Amino acid sequence: MSRRRATATALLGLALAGCGGSIRVTAPLGRSIAAAPTRPAPVAPTRAPVGDPPAERGGTIPAGAQAAEDSVSRAGVANSPQLALRRYALAYVNWHASGLEEREHQLVAMSIGAAKQTAEQTAAARSGVAALIASHVANSGQVVAIAPGEGPDAGQWVIVTEEHTTGTGGYAGLPPAPHLTLAQVSHLDGGWVVSAWNPAS
């Protein structure tokens, strides 16, 4: 095993070990932030929809929608998969609650496909942002490791970040923690761009 792979494996193990044990709540940008335990609200069961909507049968989308999904700003295109992932990760983990909408639009411009759709949906939802602004929540972080998946995970990338969330109230005093993200990149004419971004912890 090469030294680089051994280091990446050790960091991934650290990230996975560090992700358990604390209660986490979902915050904007799809990440989890440790917070004081809360009692979950009861959820009424609902019936699952039957079948696909007619416009989506066959897995096709209109050409205009596909073109919009595949558009990316020049800043989002990089010379290597690692550089595209590093740029996206740094934009994703470094934010302040008052600038989340702007950060989501930046992520939309830096990605295509599923990653772009997720950022667009998060920007539109704006869920929980007012509470984060009131608590002056901010997140800062750095990339610890980027490694390609192997075997059945070939084509995926694993990104480990070390992040620190600060704020007041329930967000005060949170320790820095590692986070794990699974991602994909696509090659365009000008280079590489993030096409899927799935935080795992």
Phi and psi restraints in degrees (value plus and minus 20) as a CYANA .aco file:
   2 SER   PHI     -87.7   -47.7
   2 SER   PSI     139.8   179.8
   3 ARG   PHI     -82.8   -42.8
   3 ARG   PSI     -60.1   -20.1
   4 ARG   PHI     -82.5   -42.5
   4 ARG   PSI     -65.2   -25.2
   5 ARG   PHI     -87.5   -47.5
   5 ARG   PSI     -57.8   -17.8
   6 ALA   PHI     -83.7   -43.7
   6 ALA   PSI     -60.4   -20.4
   7 THR   PHI     -84.7   -44.7
   7 THR   PSI     -65.6   -25.6
   8 ALA   PHI     -82.3   -42.3
   8 ALA   PSI     -60.9   -20.9
   9 THR   PHI     -83.5   -43.5
   9 THR   PSI     -63.0   -23.0
  10 ALA   PHI     -83.6   -43.6
  10 ALA   PSI     -61.6   -21.6
  11 LEU   PHI     -86.4   -46.4
  11 LEU   PSI     -58.4   -18.4
  12 LEU   PHI     -85.6   -45.6
  12 LEU   PSI     -60.0   -20.0
  13 GLY   PHI     -82.0   -42.0
  13 GLY   PSI     -62.5   -22.5
  14 LEU   PHI     -81.1   -41.1
  14 LEU   PSI     -64.2   -24.2
  15 ALA   PHI     -83.1   -43.1
  15 ALA   PSI     -64.4   -24.4
  16 LEU   PHI     -86.4   -46.4
  16 LEU   PSI     -59.0   -19.0
  17 ALA   PHI     -87.6   -47.6
  17 ALA   PSI     -55.5   -15.5
  18 GLY   PHI     -98.7   -58.7
  18 GLY   PSI     -29.1    10.9
  19 CYS   PHI    -107.5   -67.5
  19 CYS   PSI     -30.6     9.4
  20 GLY   PHI    -118.6   -78.6
  20 GLY   PSI     148.1   188.1
  21 GLY   PHI      74.5   114.5
  21 GLY   PSI     -42.3    -2.3
  22 SER   PHI    -136.5   -96.5
  22 SER   PSI     128.6   168.6
  23 ILE   PHI     -98.9   -58.9
  23 ILE   PSI     116.3   156.3
  24 ARG   PHI    -145.5  -105.5
  24 ARG   PSI     128.1   168.1
  25 VAL   PHI    -140.3  -100.3
  25 VAL   PSI     128.0   168.0
  26 THR   PHI     -97.0   -57.0
  26 THR   PSI     115.6   155.6
  27 ALA   PHI    -143.0  -103.0
  27 ALA   PSI     152.4   192.4
  28 PRO   PHI     -74.2   -34.2
  28 PRO   PSI     138.7   178.7
  29 LEU   PHI      52.8    92.8
  29 LEU   PSI      -8.1    31.9
  30 GLY   PHI      54.5    94.5
  30 GLY   PSI     -11.1    28.9
  31 ARG   PHI    -112.9   -72.9
  31 ARG   PSI     150.3   190.3
  32 SER   PHI    -126.7   -86.7
  32 SER   PSI     123.5   163.5
  33 ILE   PHI    -148.2  -108.2
  33 ILE   PSI     110.7   150.7
  34 ALA   PHI     -84.6   -44.6
  34 ALA   PSI     121.0   161.0
  35 ALA   PHI    -172.9  -132.9
  35 ALA   PSI     149.5   189.5
  36 ALA   PHI     -82.3   -42.3
  36 ALA   PSI     125.2   165.2
  37 PRO   PHI     -82.9   -42.9
  37 PRO   PSI     121.5   161.5
  38 THR   PHI    -149.8  -109.8
  38 THR   PSI     133.9   173.9
  39 ARG   PHI     -99.6   -59.6
  39 ARG   PSI     105.4   145.4
  40 PRO   PHI     -87.4   -47.4
  40 PRO   PSI     124.9   164.9
  41 ALA   PHI     -95.4   -55.4
  41 ALA   PSI     123.5   163.5
  42 PRO   PHI     -83.6   -43.6
  42 PRO   PSI     122.9   162.9
  43 VAL   PHI    -136.0   -96.0
  43 VAL   PSI     106.8   146.8
  44 ALA   PHI     -99.0   -59.0
  44 ALA   PSI     115.1   155.1
  45 PRO   PHI     -87.9   -47.9
  45 PRO   PSI     123.6   163.6
  46 THR   PHI    -148.2  -108.2
  46 THR   PSI     134.7   174.7
  47 ARG   PHI     -96.4   -56.4
  47 ARG   PSI     120.7   160.7
  48 ALA   PHI     -94.2   -54.2
  48 ALA   PSI     124.6   164.6
  49 PRO   PHI     -85.5   -45.5
  49 PRO   PSI     131.6   171.6
  50 VAL   PHI    -124.1   -84.1
  50 VAL   PSI     101.9   141.9
  51 GLY   PHI      55.7    95.7
  51 GLY   PSI     150.9   190.9
  52 ASP   PHI    -104.5   -64.5
  52 ASP   PSI     129.8   169.8
  53 PRO   PHI     -79.9   -39.9
  53 PRO   PSI     122.4   162.4
  54 PRO   PHI     -73.7   -33.7
  54 PRO   PSI     -57.6   -17.6
  55 ALA   PHI     -88.6   -48.6
  55 ALA   PSI     -35.9     4.1
  56 GLU   PHI    -124.5   -84.5
  56 GLU   PSI     -22.4    17.6
  57 ARG   PHI     -82.9   -42.9
  57 ARG   PSI     119.5   159.5
  58 GLY   PHI      68.2   108.2
  58 GLY   PSI     -22.7    17.3
  59 GLY   PHI      51.0    91.0
  59 GLY   PSI       7.9    47.9
  60 THR   PHI    -130.7   -90.7
  60 THR   PSI     132.7   172.7
  61 ILE   PHI    -147.9  -107.9
  61 ILE   PSI     137.0   177.0
  62 PRO   PHI     -77.6   -37.6
  62 PRO   PSI     130.3   170.3
  63 ALA   PHI     -78.4   -38.4
  63 ALA   PSI     -59.4   -19.4
  64 GLY   PHI     -83.4   -43.4
  64 GLY   PSI     -61.5   -21.5
  65 ALA   PHI     -86.9   -46.9
  65 ALA   PSI     -58.9   -18.9
  66 GLN   PHI     -84.8   -44.8
  66 GLN   PSI     -61.0   -21.0
  67 ALA   PHI     -83.6   -43.6
  67 ALA   PSI     -59.8   -19.8
  68 ALA   PHI     -85.2   -45.2
  68 ALA   PSI     -59.6   -19.6
  69 GLU   PHI     -84.6   -44.6
  69 GLU   PSI     -51.4   -11.4
  70 ASP   PHI    -115.4   -75.4
  70 ASP   PSI     -13.3    26.7
  71 SER   PHI    -109.9   -69.9
  71 SER   PSI     122.4   162.4
  72 VAL   PHI    -166.4  -126.4
  72 VAL   PSI     128.2   168.2
  73 SER   PHI     -92.1   -52.1
  73 SER   PSI     138.8   178.8
  74 ARG   PHI     -79.1   -39.1
  74 ARG   PSI     -53.7   -13.7
  75 ALA   PHI     -87.5   -47.5
  75 ALA   PSI     -41.1    -1.1
  76 GLY   PHI    -103.6   -63.6
  76 GLY   PSI     -31.2     8.8
  77 VAL   PHI    -115.4   -75.4
  77 VAL   PSI     111.6   151.6
  78 ALA   PHI    -146.8  -106.8
  78 ALA   PSI     144.2   184.2
  79 ASN   PHI     -95.3   -55.3
  79 ASN   PSI     -36.2     3.8
  80 SER   PHI    -165.0  -125.0
  80 SER   PSI     137.7   177.7
  81 PRO   PHI     -79.0   -39.0
  81 PRO   PSI     -61.3   -21.3
  82 GLN   PHI     -81.5   -41.5
  82 GLN   PSI     -61.6   -21.6
  83 LEU   PHI     -88.0   -48.0
  83 LEU   PSI     -60.2   -20.2
  84 ALA   PHI     -81.1   -41.1
  84 ALA   PSI     -63.6   -23.6
  85 LEU   PHI     -87.8   -47.8
  85 LEU   PSI     -60.2   -20.2
  86 ARG   PHI     -84.0   -44.0
  86 ARG   PSI     -65.9   -25.9
  87 ARG   PHI     -80.3   -40.3
  87 ARG   PSI     -65.4   -25.4
  88 TYR   PHI     -85.5   -45.5
  88 TYR   PSI     -63.7   -23.7
  89 ALA   PHI     -80.3   -40.3
  89 ALA   PSI     -64.1   -24.1
  90 LEU   PHI     -85.7   -45.7
  90 LEU   PSI     -57.2   -17.2
  91 ALA   PHI     -88.7   -48.7
  91 ALA   PSI     -55.5   -15.5
  92 TYR   PHI     -90.8   -50.8
  92 TYR   PSI     -58.0   -18.0
  93 VAL   PHI    -113.4   -73.4
  93 VAL   PSI     -35.2     4.8
  94 ASN   PHI    -127.1   -87.1
  94 ASN   PSI      84.2   124.2
  95 TRP   PHI    -174.7  -134.7
  95 TRP   PSI     141.4   181.4
  96 HIS   PHI    -145.2  -105.2
  96 HIS   PSI     123.7   163.7
  97 ALA   PHI     -72.9   -32.9
  97 ALA   PSI     -59.3   -19.3
  98 SER   PHI     -88.9   -48.9
  98 SER   PSI     -35.9     4.1
  99 GLY   PHI    -133.6   -93.6
  99 GLY   PSI      -2.2    37.8
 100 LEU   PHI     -84.6   -44.6
 100 LEU   PSI     -59.9   -19.9
 101 GLU   PHI     -81.3   -41.3
 101 GLU   PSI     -65.8   -25.8
 102 GLU   PHI     -81.8   -41.8
 102 GLU   PSI     -60.7   -20.7
 103 ARG   PHI     -84.7   -44.7
 103 ARG   PSI     -60.4   -20.4
 104 GLU   PHI     -81.3   -41.3
 104 GLU   PSI     -61.6   -21.6
 105 HIS   PHI     -85.6   -45.6
 105 HIS   PSI     -53.1   -13.1
 106 GLN   PHI     -85.0   -45.0
 106 GLN   PSI     -62.9   -22.9
 107 LEU   PHI     -85.9   -45.9
 107 LEU   PSI     -57.2   -17.2
 108 VAL   PHI     -79.4   -39.4
 108 VAL   PSI     -64.4   -24.4
 109 ALA   PHI     -89.7   -49.7
 109 ALA   PSI     -41.1    -1.1
 110 MET   PHI    -115.2   -75.2
 110 MET   PSI     -17.2    22.8
 111 SER   PHI    -159.2  -119.2
 111 SER   PSI     150.2   190.2
 112 ILE   PHI    -154.2  -114.2
 112 ILE   PSI     152.9   192.9
 113 GLY   PHI      38.6    78.6
 113 GLY   PSI    -155.8  -115.8
 114 ALA   PHI     -82.7   -42.7
 114 ALA   PSI     -56.7   -16.7
 115 ALA   PHI     -83.7   -43.7
 115 ALA   PSI     -61.5   -21.5
 116 LYS   PHI     -85.4   -45.4
 116 LYS   PSI     -63.5   -23.5
 117 GLN   PHI     -81.3   -41.3
 117 GLN   PSI     -63.4   -23.4
 118 THR   PHI     -81.9   -41.9
 118 THR   PSI     -64.9   -24.9
 119 ALA   PHI     -85.1   -45.1
 119 ALA   PSI     -58.9   -18.9
 120 GLU   PHI     -84.0   -44.0
 120 GLU   PSI     -63.9   -23.9
 121 GLN   PHI     -85.4   -45.4
 121 GLN   PSI     -60.6   -20.6
 122 THR   PHI     -85.7   -45.7
 122 THR   PSI     -60.9   -20.9
 123 ALA   PHI     -83.5   -43.5
 123 ALA   PSI     -58.8   -18.8
 124 ALA   PHI     -92.6   -52.6
 124 ALA   PSI     -54.0   -14.0
 125 ALA   PHI     -90.1   -50.1
 125 ALA   PSI     -63.9   -23.9
 126 ARG   PHI      33.1    73.1
 126 ARG   PSI       5.8    45.8
 127 SER   PHI     -91.8   -51.8
 127 SER   PSI     110.8   150.8
 128 GLY   PHI      58.8    98.8
 128 GLY   PSI     -21.7    18.3
 129 VAL   PHI     -86.3   -46.3
 129 VAL   PSI     -60.8   -20.8
 130 ALA   PHI     -79.0   -39.0
 130 ALA   PSI     -61.5   -21.5
 131 ALA   PHI     -86.5   -46.5
 131 ALA   PSI     -57.8   -17.8
 132 LEU   PHI     -87.0   -47.0
 132 LEU   PSI     -60.2   -20.2
 133 ILE   PHI     -84.2   -44.2
 133 ILE   PSI     -63.1   -23.1
 134 ALA   PHI     -81.8   -41.8
 134 ALA   PSI     -51.4   -11.4
 135 SER   PHI    -114.3   -74.3
 135 SER   PSI     -13.5    26.5
 136 HIS   PHI      34.1    74.1
 136 HIS   PSI      22.8    62.8
 137 VAL   PHI     -97.2   -57.2
 137 VAL   PSI     116.3   156.3
 138 ALA   PHI    -160.7  -120.7
 138 ALA   PSI     134.1   174.1
 139 ASN   PHI    -150.5  -110.5
 139 ASN   PSI     116.1   156.1
 140 SER   PHI    -153.4  -113.4
 140 SER   PSI     129.7   169.7
 141 GLY   PHI    -187.1  -147.1
 141 GLY   PSI     154.6   194.6
 142 GLN   PHI    -160.7  -120.7
 142 GLN   PSI     138.1   178.1
 143 VAL   PHI    -103.4   -63.4
 143 VAL   PSI     106.8   146.8
 144 VAL   PHI    -115.8   -75.8
 144 VAL   PSI     -59.8   -19.8
 145 ALA   PHI    -176.5  -136.5
 145 ALA   PSI     127.1   167.1
 146 ILE   PHI    -153.4  -113.4
 146 ILE   PSI     101.9   141.9
 147 ALA   PHI    -160.3  -120.3
 147 ALA   PSI     122.5   162.5
 148 PRO   PHI     -95.1   -55.1
 148 PRO   PSI     125.9   165.9
 149 GLY   PHI     -92.2   -52.2
 149 GLY   PSI     136.8   176.8
 150 GLU   PHI    -146.2  -106.2
 150 GLU   PSI     144.6   184.6
 151 GLY   PHI      39.3    79.3
 151 GLY   PSI    -146.8  -106.8
 152 PRO   PHI     -86.6   -46.6
 152 PRO   PSI     -35.9     4.1
 153 ASP   PHI    -118.0   -78.0
 153 ASP   PSI      -7.0    33.0
 154 ALA   PHI     -80.3   -40.3
 154 ALA   PSI     116.9   156.9
 155 GLY   PHI      78.9   118.9
 155 GLY   PSI     -39.0     1.0
 156 GLN   PHI    -114.0   -74.0
 156 GLN   PSI     137.4   177.4
 157 TRP   PHI    -143.7  -103.7
 157 TRP   PSI     126.4   166.4
 158 VAL   PHI    -131.3   -91.3
 158 VAL   PSI     105.7   145.7
 159 ILE   PHI    -139.3   -99.3
 159 ILE   PSI     107.0   147.0
 160 VAL   PHI    -130.7   -90.7
 160 VAL   PSI     106.8   146.8
 161 THR   PHI    -141.3  -101.3
 161 THR   PSI     130.6   170.6
 162 GLU   PHI    -127.4   -87.4
 162 GLU   PSI      99.7   139.7
 163 GLU   PHI    -145.8  -105.8
 163 GLU   PSI     130.9   170.9
 164 HIS   PHI    -152.6  -112.6
 164 HIS   PSI     100.0   140.0
 165 THR   PHI    -121.8   -81.8
 165 THR   PSI     111.9   151.9
 166 THR   PHI    -144.0  -104.0
 166 THR   PSI     140.5   180.5
 167 GLY   PHI     144.7   184.7
 167 GLY   PSI    -190.1  -150.1
 168 THR   PHI    -130.3   -90.3
 168 THR   PSI     155.5   195.5
 169 GLY   PHI      43.0    83.0
 169 GLY   PSI    -150.7  -110.7
 170 GLY   PHI     -86.3   -46.3
 170 GLY   PSI     -32.1     7.9
 171 TYR   PHI    -118.6   -78.6
 171 TYR   PSI     -21.6    18.4
 172 ALA   PHI     -95.2   -55.2
 172 ALA   PSI     117.2   157.2
 173 GLY   PHI      56.6    96.6
 173 GLY   PSI      -4.0    36.0
 174 LEU   PHI     -91.2   -51.2
 174 LEU   PSI     113.8   153.8
 175 PRO   PHI     -98.2   -58.2
 175 PRO   PSI     135.8   175.8
 176 PRO   PHI     -80.5   -40.5
 176 PRO   PSI     129.5   169.5
 177 ALA   PHI    -168.8  -128.8
 177 ALA   PSI     129.1   169.1
 178 PRO   PHI     -99.5   -59.5
 178 PRO   PSI     128.8   168.8
 179 HIS   PHI    -152.5  -112.5
 179 HIS   PSI     126.4   166.4
 180 LEU   PHI    -136.8   -96.8
 180 LEU   PSI     112.7   152.7
 181 THR   PHI    -150.8  -110.8
 181 THR   PSI     118.9   158.9
 182 LEU   PHI    -123.4   -83.4
 182 LEU   PSI     112.7   152.7
 183 ALA   PHI    -160.5  -120.5
 183 ALA   PSI     146.4   186.4
 184 GLN   PHI    -153.9  -113.9
 184 GLN   PSI     134.4   174.4
 185 VAL   PHI    -146.3  -106.3
 185 VAL   PSI     136.1   176.1
 186 SER   PHI    -147.3  -107.3
 186 SER   PSI     130.8   170.8
 187 HIS   PHI    -118.2   -78.2
 187 HIS   PSI     102.8   142.8
 188 LEU   PHI    -125.2   -85.2
 188 LEU   PSI     158.1   198.1
 189 ASP   PHI     -76.5   -36.5
 189 ASP   PSI     -58.1   -18.1
 190 GLY   PHI    -109.6   -69.6
 190 GLY   PSI     -28.0    12.0
 191 GLY   PHI     128.1   168.1
 191 GLY   PSI    -170.1  -130.1
 192 TRP   PHI    -125.2   -85.2
 192 TRP   PSI     125.8   165.8
 193 VAL   PHI    -164.7  -124.7
 193 VAL   PSI     128.5   168.5
 194 VAL   PHI     -90.9   -50.9
 194 VAL   PSI     109.1   149.1
 195 SER   PHI    -137.7   -97.7
 195 SER   PSI     -33.7     6.3
 196 ALA   PHI    -171.2  -131.2
 196 ALA   PSI     120.4   160.4
 197 TRP   PHI    -162.9  -122.9
 197 TRP   PSI      88.4   128.4
 198 ASN   PHI    -146.9  -106.9
 198 ASN   PSI      73.8   113.8
 199 PRO   PHI     -80.6   -40.6
 199 PRO   PSI     110.4   150.4
 200 ALA   PHI    -121.7   -81.7
 200 ALA   PSI     -37.2     2.8
